[in-house]
Amino acid sequence: MMNNNKSLIDTSACEYDVAIIGFGPTGAVLANLLAQSQLKVLVLEREADVLQLPRAIRFDAECMRVFQTIGLTDTLLEQVSAAPGMKFVNAQGDLLIEWQRPTEIGSHGWSSCYRVHQPELEHALRQRLTQNPLLHIKTRHDVFALAQHEDHVRIQFENMRNGELLAANARYVVGCDGARSLVRRLMGSSLSDLKLHERWLVVDLLLKRPMPELGEYSIQYCDPQRPSTYICGAGERRRWEIMVMPDDDLAKINTPEWLWQQLSRWITPRDAEIERSAIYMFHSVVAHQWRNGRLLLAGDAAHQTPPFMGQGMAAGIRDAANLAWKLRDVINGNAADSLLDTYESERSPHVKEFIEGAVRFGEIIQTTDLQAVADRDTLLSSAIENFRTPEPRLGPGAHDECTQGICAQIAPQFSLENGELIDNHVGYQHVLLVTEQAASAVSDHRCAVLQGQAIQAWLQSVGACAVLVRPDRYVFGLAHSPSEITALLDRAFTGGTRSSIEPQQQRQSASH
């Protein structure tokens, strides 16, 4: 309990470029990227250690590219395995939807989807930060007040180990503090409801023996009596998600007896042990405002999705990759403050497309009305849908505007002639991919410049002699001829499109 007699200890002499509130995957990825950018960062987390509750169990190739940028892939490849995809079946076992995710290496230089044990991933992300003198990580420290000033945010927080009250200043604060985000509440940002809210029980099990009969594919059981999901996790872990029905006895669900009864068609206590279980309310919401002056939101603080597309954690990682380089450029004086407004304008419609897809899947999976189920089964079983993982275009922002083509879409990752993946060579910065013929026209030192056979073939396929790719691997724009390259770089680095979003009109203080 807070000791109200203690005076507030002022630590404002220790200034920070960015303070991150929340140290889950989104906060840890953001901290890593900011650390690579040589910014001074404060991380505040109210929990003592990584949470062990069942949460994210998959991430995609785009996320692996972010982990690659951080330098984590060697560690992760010892922990993860490629996942082949998902099937949707009805109560009779008929296939309704097949979502194949190839396990071979794809256009991003990685497999489409990976199984992961989130606590191991979080430990790996934190381990990368332990020796960085620019980062101050404070666990068991709880933020209770934020006050915006002209050039900084005043942060007040409590050391929950001893009740000590502390304060610090940061130029920007990013709330990565989850679905019940304090930062979002202090910003006064409400949530836009995308109309899916259901209670599910998530149970993780550890196999005692090999059970290949369970299969490698995840399966959505679209059974109106009890919608359920099976997920083949990393290593010996297997997960079931079980929808809580209206007539369930809430005093009995989540007990071992109830769980094993629900799982009995697939697995028994002789086969596995329950590692952990928890009841979740699956939500589909997007914050109306991701930025208020020097306060920003990322991850579940900004958006929440049902898990049916496996994109919850992935969306937060994309947020961090989009935001970190923009904070770096603004703080270092290389871009106008209005660049930060492009974070929400780009990311909000992008994540909304994934959430709407998950809601659509949820409507298919969670249908319990028998007539609606019959109509669904007739429609889908007559023409089985082969679902493809979407790669949405960013919303308007720090890129050339085009309704067609590759602008604002994620670029492929190529290998250089020596076999090195280009993200390893480039790091977290812009890169200009050029044809051999156009390379001699480039004398610019504002970004990395790369060419090669695979790059050459891709540029020819998109009708360009050069493509500028941002640090988050999304395409800024392209040049059709060598004479257009300088203008392309000027648009990216001297204002132009990067400052084209009007600064927010609302800059009110969030003092509390």
C-alpha positions in Angstrom: 0.0 0.0 0.0 1.3 3.5 -0.9 2.7 5.5 2.0 1.1 8.9 1.6 3.4 10.4 4.2 6.4 9.9 1.9 7.5 12.8 -0.1 7.9 12.5 -3.9 11.6 11.9 -4.8 12.6 14.0 -7.8 14.8 12.1 -10.3 14.3 14.7 -13.0 18.0 15.2 -13.3 18.0 11.9 -15.1 16.3 12.9 -18.4 15.1 10.3 -20.9 14.3 10.5 -24.6 11.4 8.0 -24.3 9.7 6.4 -21.4 7.9 3.1 -22.1 5.2 2.1 -19.7 4.7 -1.7 -19.9 7.3 -4.3 -20.6 5.4 -7.0 -22.5 6.4 -8.0 -26.0 5.4 -4.6 -27.5 7.3 -2.6 -24.9 10.3 -4.9 -25.1 10.5 -4.7 -28.9 10.2 -0.9 -28.8 12.9 -0.7 -26.1 15.2 -2.8 -28.3 14.7 -0.7 -31.4 15.1 2.5 -29.5 18.3 1.1 -27.9 19.7 0.4 -31.3 18.9 4.0 -32.2 21.1 5.2 -29.3 18.2 6.9 -27.4 18.0 7.1 -23.6 15.0 5.0 -22.5 13.2 4.4 -19.2 11.0 1.3 -19.0 8.5 1.1 -16.1 6.7 -2.2 -15.5 4.4 -3.0 -12.5 5.0 -6.7 -12.6 8.1 -8.3 -11.1 8.8 -10.6 -14.0 7.4 -12.0 -17.3 3.9 -13.2 -16.8 3.3 -17.0 -17.2 -0.4 -16.9 -18.2 -1.3 -18.4 -21.6 -1.1 -15.7 -24.2 0.5 -15.4 -27.7 1.5 -18.7 -29.3 2.3 -17.6 -32.9 4.0 -14.9 -34.8 4.5 -14.3 -38.5 7.4 -13.7 -40.9 7.1 -9.9 -40.6 7.6 -10.2 -36.9 10.6 -12.5 -37.5 12.1 -9.7 -39.6 11.7 -7.3 -36.6 13.4 -9.9 -34.3 16.1 -10.2 -37.0 16.7 -6.5 -36.8 17.0 -6.7 -33.0 19.5 -9.6 -33.4 17.4 -12.4 -31.9 17.0 -14.9 -34.7 19.8 -17.3 -33.6 18.2 -17.5 -30.1 14.7 -17.8 -31.4 15.5 -20.5 -33.9 16.3 -22.8 -30.9 12.9 -22.1 -29.5 10.4 -21.9 -32.4 9.2 -24.1 -35.2 7.4 -23.3 -38.4 3.6 -23.8 -38.3 1.7 -25.1 -41.4 -1.6 -23.3 -41.0 -5.1 -23.7 -39.9 -8.3 -25.5 -40.8 -11.9 -24.7 -40.0 -14.2 -27.7 -39.7 -17.9 -28.1 -38.8 -19.5 -30.4 -36.2 -19.4 -33.3 -38.7 -15.7 -32.7 -39.5 -16.3 -31.3 -42.9 -13.7 -28.8 -44.1 -15.0 -25.2 -44.4 -11.9 -23.1 -44.7 -8.2 -24.0 -45.2 -5.5 -21.4 -44.4 -2.2 -22.8 -45.6 0.9 -21.1 -44.3 3.9 -22.6 -46.1 6.7 -23.8 -43.8 9.4 -23.3 -46.5 11.3 -20.0 -46.6 9.2 -17.3 -48.3 9.5 -13.8 -49.7 10.4 -12.3 -46.3 13.4 -14.7 -45.9 11.5 -16.7 -43.2 8.6 -19.1 -43.0 5.1 -17.7 -43.0 4.3 -18.5 -39.3 6.1 -19.7 -36.2 5.0 -21.4 -33.0 6.4 -19.7 -29.9 6.2 -19.9 -26.1 5.7 -16.3 -25.2 7.5 -16.2 -21.9 10.6 -17.6 -23.6 10.3 -14.9 -26.3 9.9 -12.1 -23.7 13.0 -13.4 -21.7 15.0 -13.3 -24.9 13.9 -9.8 -25.7 14.8 -8.6 -22.2 18.1 -10.3 -22.3 19.1 -8.2 -25.3 18.7 -5.1 -23.1 20.6 -6.1 -20.0 24.0 -4.6 -21.0 22.8 -1.4 -22.5 23.8 1.6 -20.4 21.2 3.9 -22.2 18.3 1.8 -20.9 17.0 1.9 -17.3 14.5 -0.9 -16.6 12.4 -0.7 -13.4 10.1 -3.6 -12.7 7.6 -3.4 -9.8 7.3 0.3 -10.5 3.7 1.5 -11.0 2.9 4.8 -12.9 0.1 6.8 -11.3 0.3 10.3 -13.0 1.5 11.9 -16.2 1.7 15.6 -16.9 2.5 17.1 -20.3 4.7 20.2 -20.6 6.0 22.0 -23.6 9.1 19.9 -24.1 8.6 16.9 -21.8 6.2 14.6 -19.9 6.5 14.5 -16.1 6.0 10.8 -15.0 5.1 9.9 -11.4 5.4 6.4 -10.2 5.7 4.2 -7.1 8.4 1.6 -6.3 6.0 -1.2 -5.3 8.7 -2.9 -3.3 9.1 -0.2 -0.7 6.4 2.4 -1.4 8.9 5.0 -2.5 7.4 7.7 -4.7 9.5 8.8 -7.7 9.4 11.1 -10.7 11.2 11.4 -14.0 11.0 13.4 -17.2 10.9 12.1 -20.8 10.4 13.8 -24.1 7.8 11.2 -25.1 5.9 8.5 -23.3 4.6 5.4 -25.0 1.9 3.4 -23.2 2.5 -0.3 -23.9 0.4 -1.1 -20.8 -2.2 -3.4 -22.2 -5.9 -3.6 -22.6 -6.6 -1.6 -19.4 -4.0 1.1 -20.3 -3.6 3.9 -17.8 -1.9 6.0 -20.5 -5.0 5.6 -22.7 -7.3 6.7 -19.9 -5.1 9.7 -19.0 -5.1 10.7 -22.7 -8.9 10.6 -22.7 -8.9 8.2 -25.7 -12.0 6.0 -26.0 -12.3 2.7 -27.9 -14.1 2.0 -31.2 -16.1 -1.2 -30.8 -15.9 -3.7 -33.7 -18.6 -5.9 -32.2 -17.0 -9.1 -31.0 -16.9 -9.8 -27.3 -17.0 -13.4 -26.1 -15.6 -15.3 -23.1 -13.3 -18.2 -23.8 -11.2 -20.4 -21.6 -7.6 -21.0 -22.8 -5.7 -24.0 -21.5 -2.1 -25.0 -22.2 -0.9 -28.6 -21.8 2.5 -30.3 -21.8 2.5 -33.7 -23.5 3.7 -36.7 -21.6 4.2 -38.7 -24.8 4.3 -38.0 -28.5 0.8 -37.6 -30.0 1.2 -37.2 -33.8 -2.5 -38.0 -34.1 -3.3 -34.5 -32.9 -1.7 -33.1 -36.0 0.4 -30.1 -36.9 -2.4 -27.9 -38.2 -4.4 -25.7 -35.9 -8.1 -26.6 -36.1 -11.1 -24.4 -35.5 -14.0 -26.6 -34.5 -17.0 -24.6 -35.6 -19.4 -26.7 -33.5 -22.5 -24.9 -32.2 -22.6 -27.1 -29.1 -19.2 -26.0 -28.0 -16.9 -23.9 -30.4 -13.3 -24.8 -29.7 -9.8 -24.4 -31.1 -6.8 -26.7 -31.1 -3.3 -25.2 -31.6 -0.1 -27.2 -31.9 2.3 -25.1 -29.9 6.1 -25.0 -29.7 7.8 -28.2 -28.5 5.6 -30.4 -26.4 3.0 -27.7 -25.8 -0.5 -28.0 -27.0 -3.4 -25.5 -26.5 -7.1 -25.7 -26.5 -9.4 -22.6 -26.5 -12.9 -23.4 -25.3 -15.8 -21.0 -25.7 -17.8 -20.4 -22.5 -21.5 -21.1 -23.2 -24.5 -19.3 -21.6 -25.5 -22.3 -19.4 -22.0 -23.1 -18.1 -21.6 -23.1 -14.3 -19.0 -20.4 -13.7 -18.1 -22.0 -10.4 -17.1 -25.2 -12.2 -15.4 -24.1 -15.4 -11.6 -23.8 -15.2 -11.5 -26.7 -12.7 -9.4 -29.7 -13.7 -12.5 -31.9 -13.7 -14.4 -29.6 -16.1 -11.3 -29.1 -18.3 -10.6 -32.8 -18.8 -14.2 -33.4 -19.5 -14.1 -30.8 -22.3 -10.8 -32.2 -23.6 -11.7 -35.9 -23.4 -12.4 -36.2 -27.2 -8.8 -35.4 -27.9 -6.6 -36.0 -24.9 -6.6 -37.4 -21.3 -4.6 -36.9 -18.1 -2.6 -40.0 -19.1 -1.4 -38.1 -22.2 -0.6 -34.6 -20.8 -0.6 -32.4 -17.8 -2.2 -29.0 -17.6 0.4 -26.3 -17.5 -1.9 -23.3 -16.9 -5.4 -22.1 -17.8 -7.2 -18.8 -17.8 -10.5 -17.3 -18.8 -10.3 -14.4 -21.3 -12.9 -12.0 -22.7 -12.0 -11.8 -26.4 -12.4 -8.2 -27.6 -12.3 -6.3 -30.9 -11.6 -2.6 -30.3 -9.4 0.1 -31.7 -8.5 3.3 -29.8 -9.9 6.5 -31.3 -6.7 8.4 -30.6 -3.2 6.9 -30.5 -1.4 10.2 -29.8 -2.0 13.2 -27.6 1.0 15.5 -27.8 3.9 13.6 -26.2 1.8 10.6 -25.2 1.4 7.7 -27.6 -0.2 4.2 -27.4 1.0 0.8 -28.8 0.0 -2.8 -28.6 -3.1 -3.8 -26.7 -3.4 -0.2 -25.3 -4.2 0.9 -28.9 -6.1 -2.1 -30.2 -7.4 -5.6 -29.2 -8.2 -8.5 -31.5 -9.8 -11.9 -31.0 -7.1 -14.6 -31.5 -8.7 -16.3 -34.5 -6.0 -14.9 -36.9 -3.1 -15.1 -34.4 -2.3 -11.4 -34.9 -2.6 -9.9 -31.4 1.1 -9.9 -30.4 2.1 -9.4 -34.1 0.1 -6.2 -34.3 2.0 -4.7 -31.3 5.3 -5.7 -32.8 4.3 -3.9 -36.0 3.4 -0.8 -33.9 6.9 -0.8 -32.3 8.7 -1.2 -35.7 6.6 1.7 -37.2 7.0 4.0 -34.2 10.7 3.6 -33.1 12.4 5.1 -36.2 9.9 8.0 -36.2 10.7 8.8 -32.6 14.4 8.5 -33.3 14.2 10.9 -36.3 12.1 13.4 -34.4 14.2 13.3 -31.3 17.4 13.6 -33.3 16.1 16.6 -35.2 16.0 14.9 -38.5 12.2 15.1 -38.9 9.4 17.4 -37.9 7.3 16.4 -34.9 4.3 15.9 -37.3 6.0 12.7 -38.4 4.7 11.1 -35.3 1.1 11.8 -36.4 1.7 9.3 -39.3 2.1 6.5 -36.8 -1.6 6.3 -36.1 -2.7 7.3 -39.6 -0.7 4.4 -41.0 -1.2 1.8 -38.4 -4.8 2.2 -37.4 -6.4 1.1 -40.7 -3.7 -1.6 -41.1 -4.5 -3.2 -37.8 -8.2 -2.7 -38.3 -8.1 -4.9 -41.4 -6.7 -7.8 -39.3 -9.2 -7.3 -36.5 -12.1 -7.2 -39.0 -10.7 -10.5 -40.4 -10.6 -12.0 -37.0 -14.1 -10.8 -36.3 -15.3 -12.5 -39.5 -13.6 -15.7 -38.4 -15.2 -15.4 -35.0 -18.6 -15.1 -36.5 -18.0 -18.3 -38.4 -16.6 -20.2 -35.4 -18.9 -18.9 -32.7 -22.2 -19.3 -34.5 -24.6 -21.3 -32.4 -28.0 -20.6 -34.1 -28.8 -23.9 -35.8 -30.3 -22.3 -38.9 -27.3 -20.0 -39.3 -25.0 -22.9 -38.8 -26.8 -24.9 -41.5 -26.5 -21.9 -43.9 -22.9 -21.4 -43.1 -22.0 -25.1 -43.7 -23.9 -25.2 -47.0 -22.2 -22.0 -48.2 -18.6 -22.9 -47.1 -18.6 -26.7 -47.7 -19.9 -26.2 -51.3 -16.9 -24.0 -52.1 -14.1 -24.5 -49.6 -12.3 -21.2 -49.1 -8.5 -21.2 -49.4 -7.7 -18.2 -47.1 -4.5 -16.3 -47.7 -2.7 -14.2 -45.1 -3.4 -10.6 -45.8 -0.6 -8.0 -46.2 -2.5 -4.8 -46.0 -1.3 -1.4 -47.3 -0.5 1.2 -44.6 -2.9 4.1 -44.2 -1.8 7.6 -45.4 1.4 8.8 -43.9 5.2 8.8 -44.4 5.3 7.3 -47.8 4.4 8.3 -51.4 0.7 8.0 -52.0 -0.5 5.5 -54.5 -3.6 3.4 -54.7 -1.9 0.7 -56.8 1.5 -0.8 -56.8 3.9 -1.4 -53.9 4.0 2.0 -52.0 3.0 1.5 -48.4 3.3 -2.3 -48.6 5.9 -4.4 -47.0 8.9 -5.1 -49.2 10.4 -8.6 -49.7 13.7 -9.5 -48.1 16.4 -10.5 -50.5 19.7 -12.3 -50.2 22.9 -10.6 -51.4 25.4 -12.5 -53.6 27.2 -13.8 -50.5 24.0 -15.2 -49.1 23.5 -12.6 -46.4 19.9 -11.4 -45.8 19.7 -7.7 -46.6 18.0 -6.8 -43.3 21.2 -8.0 -41.5 23.2 -5.8 -43.8 21.0 -2.7 -43.5 20.0 -2.7 -39.9 17.2 -0.4 -38.7 17.5 2.3 -41.3 16.3 3.2 -44.8 17.7 1.3 -47.8 17.6 2.2 -51.5 17.3 -0.9 -53.7 18.7 -0.1 -57.1 19.3 -1.7 -60.5 22.9 -2.1 -61.7 22.2 0.5 -64.4 20.9 3.1 -61.9 23.5 2.5 -59.2 26.0 4.9 -60.8 23.5 7.7 -60.5 23.3 7.4 -56.7 25.8 9.5 -54.7 23.5 10.0 -51.7 24.7 9.0 -48.2 21.4 9.4 -46.4 20.6 5.7 -46.5 22.1 2.3 -47.4 22.2 1.4 -51.1 22.0 -2.2 -52.3 21.9 -4.0 -55.6 22.1 -7.6 -56.6 20.6 -10.2 -59.0 17.5 -10.9 -56.9 16.9 -7.1 -56.3 17.4 -6.4 -60.0 14.8 -9.0 -61.0 12.3 -7.7 -58.4 12.8 -4.0 -59.5 12.2 -5.0 -63.1 9.0 -6.8 -62.1 7.6 -3.7 -60.4 8.7 -1.4 -63.2 11.2 0.6 -61.2 14.9 1.3 -61.3 15.0 2.1 -57.5 12.8 1.5 -54.5 13.3 3.2 -51.1 12.4 0.9 -48.2 11.9 2.4 -44.7 13.4 0.9 -41.5 10.2 -1.0 -40.7 10.6 -2.6 -44.2 7.6 -0.8 -45.8 8.1 0.8 -49.2 8.4 4.6 -49.1 8.3 5.1 -52.8 10.0 4.3 -56.1 11.8 5.9 -59.0 11.1 4.8 -62.6 14.3 6.4 -64.0 17.7 7.4 -62.5 16.8 11.1 -62.8 13.9 10.5 -60.3 16.1 9.0 -57.6 17.3 12.3 -56.0 13.7 13.6 -55.8 12.6 10.3 -54.2 15.3 10.7 -51.5 14.5 14.4 -51.0 10.8 13.5 -50.4 11.9 11.0 -47.7 14.6 13.0 -46.0 13.9 16.7 -46.4 10.3 17.1 -45.3 8.0 16.3 -48.3 5.7 13.4 -47.6 7.2 12.7 -44.2 5.7 16.0 -42.9 2.6 16.1 -45.0 0.2 15.0 -42.3 -1.0 18.1 -40.5 0.1 18.4 -36.9 -2.6 17.4 -34.4 -4.8 20.3 -33.4 -5.4 18.7 -30.0 -2.4 19.2 -27.8 -4.1 19.5 -24.4 -2.3 18.5 -21.3 -3.1 15.1 -19.7 -2.2 16.4 -16.2 -3.6 14.3 -13.3 
